[in-house]
Amino acid sequence: MSQAARIQDPEIRRELMDLLPQAAFMRNRAIAVLLPCLNEEATIGQVVAEFRRVLPGATIYVYDNNSTDRTAAVAAAAGAVVRREQRPGKGNVVRRMFADIEADLYVLADGDLTYDAAAAGRLIDALVTEQVDMVVGARAGAADAFARGHRFGNWLFNRLVMRLFGDGFTDILSGYRVVSRRFAKSFPASSSGFEIEAELSVHALDLRLATVEIPLPYRARPEGSASKLSTWRDGARILGKIALMYKAVRPLRFFGGLAALLSAAGLVLGLPVAVTFLETGLVPRLPTAVLAAALMQLAFISLTCGVIVDAVGASQREFKRMRYLDLPAPEARP
C-alpha cells in the first residue's frame, strides 16, 4: 500500500493521489493515455484537458475511428496526439494503439466524459506499487448512468465470465484500465468491437496475470453525447466472443460438454432400438438406429477434438506466457 493510501483524511488522500501520476512518470520512462473515439466532439476536449491536468508528463493519444464530426480537430486543439484507424470498431482501435504506441504504462479510457480522469493516479499507483499488470476501474456510478439493458447485460456477462473462467473481476466490460507494457505487447487482440474489454479480462484470467480492481465513480453521458453501444447487436457480439474464448481457453470442457450432449441424445434414441433388437433380433426403426449411431460417432469425434485442441491450446498458452515474460515488469525506477 502506498503512503498516500495510508493517510486517513479523504480530502488530503485524494489530493495526494492526484499527484502520484507525476511521481510514477518520474519512475517510469513514459505514460500513454489512449482514447478511442467515434463522434465525441462534445466531450473529447474536456477529457483531454482533464488528463493533461492529472498526468502532465503523459502523452495523450486520441484515435479517431471514422468520426463524421469535429472530434479530431477538437482533440488536437486540446493538446492530444491525433491518429486515425479506418477499420470500424473499438477492438480494432485498441489493437492498433497497443501495436503502435511505445510506453511503460498505458491508461485506457473513453472520450465520452463518463470516467473520472482524476482517478488515474490511484490506478497507476496500484499498478506500480503492487507490481500488477492490469488495474481495472470498476464502474460504481449511479443507476441512471447505465441504460437498463446495458445494466442487465453487464450483470449477465460478469456472472457468465466468472462461471466459465473463474473469479477475478466484477466489471469485465469497464473501459477504464491501466495496463503494463508487457501486458499490452503480449495481448493477442482478436476482437473488433466492444467485446475487446471482455477479451482483455479473459486474457488476464487465462494467463493468471496479477490484476487489481478499484471501484470508481461512473458518470452519465452529458447532453449532446450519444452512446455507440447497441444493446442487442453488441450484446450478441459480446456473448459470441465469450463463447469463442471459452472454446479456445477451455477446449476440453467445451468439446467435452458437446460430446456429453451428443452421447446423451444418441443413448435416448438408440437404447429402445437396442432393447428391441435384443428381444426380437430385428431392427424395426432403422433410421432411428442410424441417427443414434451417427450421434455417438459425433460425440466421440467431439471428445477427440477437445483432447487435441486442449493440447494445442496449452502450447499456445505457454508461448503467450513466454512472450509476456520477455518484457520487464512495471517496477518503480529510481
Protein Blocks (a to p, Z undefined) as FASTA:
>chain_A
ZZklmpmblmlmmmmmmmmmmmmmmmpmbdcdddddehilkmmmmmmmmmmmmmmmbccd
dddehiablklmmmmmnopacdddfbgcjklmmmmmmmmpgcfbdcdddfeopacfklmm
mmmmmmmmnopabdcdddfbdfklpcfklmmmmmmmmmmmmmmnophifblkbcbdcddf
klmmmmccfbfblmlmmmmmmmmmmnopacdddddddddddehiacfbdfklmmmmmmmm
mmmmmmmmmmmlmmmmmmmmmmmmmmmmmmmmmmmmmmnopafblmlmmmmmmmmmmmmm
mmmmmmmmmmmmmmmmmmmmmmmmmpccfdddZZ
